[in-house]
Amino acid sequence: MKERERALQLYRRIERESLFASLVLIGEPAVVRTIVLGILRWRSRLDFAIDFYAKSKIEPEIRDVLRVGAYQLMFMDVAKYAAVAETVSLAPKRARGFANAILRRISEKSPEPNDLATRTAHPQWLIDRWTRNYGVEKAEAIANANQQLSYPDVLSLTGEAPPDSEPSTLVDGIYKLRGSTADLDRAKFWPMDEGSAAVAALAAKQGNDIIDLAAAPGGKTLLMKTRGANVVSNDVSLTRLLTLKHTKRVISDARRAAFRRRFEVVLLDAPCSATGTIRKNPEIKWRLRESDLASFANLQRELLASALELASETVVYSTCSLEPEENDEVVASSGAKIIGDPLRLTPDGGTDGFTAFVLRR
């Protein structure tokens, strides 16, 4: 199967089944990964160009093909003739003339949108709320950062540096890669965003007796263990905890976690909308609805109440959301006392977006 055909197939599967692209694309050739992630990252910008020239309703099946071609022509350094010809061959025969005409027009000139949402390929509601919450300049900086190619960071489990990397200036033991993690030894290096690592490091500073209440996929537990902490890893999913082979694992719903003792520190990195991780998971922005935030906040309040009951000293509450409904407002409703200043990271600073609070009852 040719690379463009494979990219089209995987893109459709990710969208149809609401899968995480990062998992579906494991082991795929670089060109396939680039095209699929590129379509997900720039989807509305691609559609703007397609619709600019089509000026008519387009069947979803044909639009998918046009997105494959438009991404190559607008954002990749490829031979335009080959990109057009090979992409057109993926369309049904009845639509190849139409697809050829649209892609040739895009290859000649890609139209430039005027509004920030289309220019940075974000839903308008996200741009609107970031503008309200952060201001115009910050909202634009976040949106632009989300569109940049983002290589993974890793936690060194042995203290050695991985090849082709530079050490994090935010968290000791974290390295920022200049390429893929595909060839790295997972026994030595664990993929983990620098922002996520900063939250785990903050929790480790609070004490050595820690429960990681929503632990999967496990990076925070591993970092806290490298700091000498005794960590119990709890999660509702057994499957998601299986990778943590050398730590104490408990399977329970954190809202009703039944432990016979309290822990000095409870780390709750709560399930959330994940709007801080769009740069690495671009599919999120097309699936999330603003109305979803209330559901996440309801769950987070339940989880935080449970975490506060389990803590003898401190709770570190965090999310990878940029939205105040999931951060400040959840904490305020808990009645807990905030210790020190919250940790606030946004994608324009080079990490995933995270907010974390150190709390006491």
N, C-alpha and C positions, 0 to 999 in steps of 0.2 A: 504494500500500500504506500502510495506517495505521501510525502510529508504534509502537503496542503490538505489532502483528503483525510489524513489521520487527524489533523488539527480540527477540521470541520466536525468529524465524528465525535471527538472528545469534547469539543465545545458544546455540541448539542446534548451530549450525555450530562455534562455538568449542569446545564441549565434545566434540562428536563427532570432530572432527579434531585435537584438542589444539593449537589455535592460540593465539597471543598476542593477547589482546583489544585491546591498544593498536594493533596493526597492522590487525586486522579492522575496527576502528571508525573508522579514518581517513576523514574526510569525511562521517561520518554526523551527522544532526541531534543537537543537545544532549540532547533527551529520550531518544532511542534510546540514546545513550552512557550516560546516567545510569541507565537501567533495566538495561542489560546489565551494566555494571560494578557496579551495586548488587546484582544477584542474585549475581554472582560473589563480591562482598565479604561478603555476609550469608547465604550459602546455607544453612548449617546452622541459623542462627537462624530463617530463613523456614520451613524444614522442621519445626522444633520447633513453631511456631505451627500449621502445616498439620496435622501429626499430632496435635496436642493436640485438635483438633476433629474430625478425620476418624475416628480410632480404628479404622482399617482399612487394608489394603494398598492403595496407590495406584499405578496404572500410570505408568511414567516419562513417557509422553506427556502425561498429565493433570497430573502433578506440575510439569512445566515451565510449563504454563499457570498453575497456582496460584502458582508462584514469581513470575511476572510481576505478578500481582495483589497478592500479599502484600507484595512490596517497595513498591509504590506506596502501599498502605494504611498500612504501618508506618513508612516512611521518607521519603515525598514529600508535599509540600503540594499535594494534588490533591483534586478533588471526589470524595468516596467513591462516590457513586452512579455517576458516569461510570466510575471505575476498575473497579468491580465489573461493570457492564453490558458495557463494551467488552472486558474481559478474558474474561468468560464466553463471549462470542461467538467467541473463539478456540478454545474446547474443542470436541471432537466433540459432535454433537447428543445422543448417548446419555449424555454426562457433564455436560451443562450445568446440570441441576438440582443435581447434587452439587457442582459447582464454585461455583454461586451460593450454596448453603447455607454452604460453608466460608468463602468470602470475606466474606459478610455477617457471619458470626460474628467473623472477624478485624477487620472494620471497626468492630464494636461494642467489642471488647476484645481486645488482643493479649496473650497470656500471657507472663509474665516468668520466664525460666529462672533457676535458682539457681546453676548452675556457671559458672565463668569461661569455659571452652571454648565452651559454647553461647552465653553472653551476648555474647561477642566474636567468635563465628563463626570459631573456629579448630579444627583437629583436636586431639583430646585429647593425642595424643602430642607435638605441638609445645608445648603449654602445659606438659606434664609436664617436658619436657627444658629448656625455658627456666626453669622454676621451679628445677630442679636446678642449672643452670649460672649463673643470675643472681639467684635468690631470688624470693620471692613478689611483692614490690612491683614489682621491675623487670620480671618476666614480664608482669604485668598492664599496666604502662605501655607495653611494647612492643606487646602485643596491642591495646590501645586506640588507640595511634598508627597501627597498620596499618589501622584502620577509619575514619580521618579522610580526608576528601576532600583529595587531594594534587595541587596544580598543578605543572607542570614548572618546572625551573630551566633557564637557558640560559647558554652561554658567549658572551660578546661577542667577535667576531672583529675588530672595528674599534675597540673602546674606548668606543663609545657605548652608552648605556643604552637598553634596549627600553622601549616605553610600558607604563604600568601595572605597574611593577616596583619592587623595592627591592634594593640591592646586598647580596650575601652578606657576612656578618661572618666567614666561615670562609675564603673563597678570593677573592682579587682577580680581577675580570673575570667573575665569576659573578653572575647576577641571578635573584632569586626572583620569578616571575610571580604575578599575582593572577587570571590567566585562562588561556586556551588559547594554544598556539603556532601555531594554524592560520593566522593572518594574518602571521606573522613571516617576514622575508626570510632564507632559509637561508644566503645568502651573507654575512650579517651576524651571525646568531645561531644557535647550534647547541644543540639540546636536550641537556642534560647534568645529571645530578643533582649537587647540591652535594657529596655524599659521594664520588662518583666523581672529581669535580674535585679534591678534597683529596688523593686518592691520586696523581693525575697531577702536582699541584703538589709533592708530596713527592718524586717521582721526579726532577722537573726541578731540584730543589735539590741533587741528588747529582752533577750534571755535565751537560755539553752534548752528549756523544756517546751517543745513546740508541737502543736497539732496543725497540720496543713489541711484545712477543713474541706476544701474542694481541690484536691491535689493534682488530678490528671491535667496534662500528660506527664507531669512530674519534675519539670525543670526547677521549680522553686524549692521543692523538697531536696533535690540534689545539691543546689547551691547552699542551702542552709546547712546541710550535712558537711559540705566542704569547710564551713565556718565553725565546725565542731559541735553543732547542735544535735540533740537527741530529738528526732522528728518522727511523729506518727502521721502517716499519709491516709487521709480519709477521702473517699469519693463514692458517689452513688453507683458508679459503673465499674464492675470487676474488670471488664475488657480493657478499659482505659488505664487501669492501675497495673496491669500485668508487666509493663516494662520496668516497673520499680521493683527489681528482684531482691535488692539488698537493703530493704527498709521495712519497718513495721507497717502493714497495710490493713485497713479496716474498710469494709463495705457498708455504708449506711447513708441514709438521707440526712444531710447536714441540718435540715430544718428540725429533725427530731433525733439528733445524734445521742445515743444512749451510752454514755461513758460513766464509769463508776467514780471518776475523779475529775478534778479540774486540771487545766494546763496553765503553766506560767504565761505562755503566749499562744494566742489563737490567730493564725493567718487565714483570713477569708478573702481569697481572690474570687469574687462572686461572678457567676454567669451573668452576661450582660449583652448589650447590643453590639459591642465590639467595634464601635465607630472609630476607635483609635488605631485599629489594625487594618484599615482599608488599603494602605500602601502595599501590604503583603497579601491581603485577601480581598481583591477588588470586587469579587462577586457579591460581597456583603451589601454594598451600596444599592444594588438593584433589587435585592430581596427584602430589605428592611423597610418598614413603614413607620411613620412618626407615631402612629397609634400603638405600636409595639412597645414603646418605651414604658408605658404605664404597667404593662404585664411584667416586664423585667424588674421594675421598681418594687412591685408587690412581692415578688420572689426574694429580692435582695433584702427587704425589710424583715421577712421571716428568717432568712439565713443569719442576718446580723443579730437579731434577737437571740437566736440559738448560740451564736458565737460568744456573745456577752455572758450568757449563762455558763459557758464552759471555761471562761478565762478566770484565773485567780488574780492576774495582774493586768494583762494588756491584750487588746485585740488590734490587729492591723487589718483594716478593711480596704480593699482595693477593687478597681475594675479597669478594664481596658476600653472603657467608654469615655467619650468627651462630653457627655451630656450631664448637666447638673441634676436632673431628675434621678439619675442613678448613682450620684456621688454625694454632693453636699446635702441634697434634700433627704436622701435616705439616712445619712448620718444624723442630720438635725432631728428627724422623727424618732430616732432611737433613744434620745435623752442622754447619750453617752458624752463624756467629757473629752474634747479633743486636746491631745498633748502635742505641743509644738506646732509647727506649720505643716500643712498637707504637702505631700509630694505631688507635683503636677508636671507631667510631661506631655508634649504634643508632637506630632509627626514632623513639623518644620524644624525641630531640634535634632532630628536624625534618629529618633527612636520611635517605637510604637507609642501611641497615646495611652498614658496611665495616670490615674489619680489614686493616691493612697493616704489614709488617715491612721494615726496612732490614737487609740481610744481607751478610755477606762470607764467603768460603770460609775 
